Amino acid sequence: MGHAERFHLEFSRLYAGVRFENHLGNKLTELVRITVANTTRCPVCMAGRLPAAVDEGMTEQLVCMLDPPGPAHFNHALRATTP
């Protein structure tokens, strides 16, 4: 987003609001974020952990209990876009 500063600023504002200013709490928000990261298979997103979520009791054991989406969750076109 380096060439679209206005869009980057708006996206960052929206993302921060969704991620950090909600009523779910840090632990549940982070578990949802990691579930989405498992869906998109983003290695950077899957590896990151919000320290505040860990402080609230999120453990790697909980993360390992998240069910990764299987091929049945996607149609042919979506399966073709994931590694």
N, C-alpha and C positions, 0 to 999 in steps of 0.2 A: 504494500500500500504506500510505498515511498513516493510514488508519482501522483497520489491522490490524497493529499493530506486532509482535505475536508472530509472525505469519506472515512479515512482512518480515525479521525477524531470522533466522528459520529458513531462509528462502530464501537470504538473503545468505550464511549460513554454508555451506550446501550448494553454492551457485554458486561461492564462493571456493575451496572444496575441489576442485571439478571443474576449474575454470579454472587455478588457480595451484598446486595440489598434486597433480600427476600425473607420470607418467614419460615423457610425450611430448616435453617440452621446450617452450619458449615459442613457437618458430617454427611447429612443426607444430600446436600447440594453437590458435594464432592463425589459421592457414590453415583449420583446421576450423571455427573460430568464424565466419570471414568467409564460408565456404561456406554455413553455416546462415543467416547474415544475407542472403546472396543468395537463398536459398530463401524466406525470409519477407519479403524486400524491405524490410527496415528500414533507412531511409537513415542513421540515426544509427549503427546497428551496422555498416553497410557502410563508413562513413567512418572509424571509429576504428581506430587501430593501437596495439598494445602496444609501447612503446619497447624492452622487453627482447627482443621478437621481432625487431624491426628490428636490434638489436645482434647477434642470432644469425644474421643474414643474410636475413631476410625482406625482399623488395623488392616494389615495385609491379609489376614485370615478372612475378614469381611470382603475385601476386594476379590479374593480368590473364589468366594461364594457367588459372585455375580455371574449369571449365565451369559456367555457370549452368544450373539445371534448366530443361528445356523443358516445354511443355505435355504431352508424352507421359508425363512422370513423374507426372502427377496425374490422378485421376479427375475427373469433371464437378463433383462437390461441392467438391473441394479447389480446382479452378480458379476456381470462383465466389467463393471467399473471398480471392483474391489480386488486387491491382490490376493 
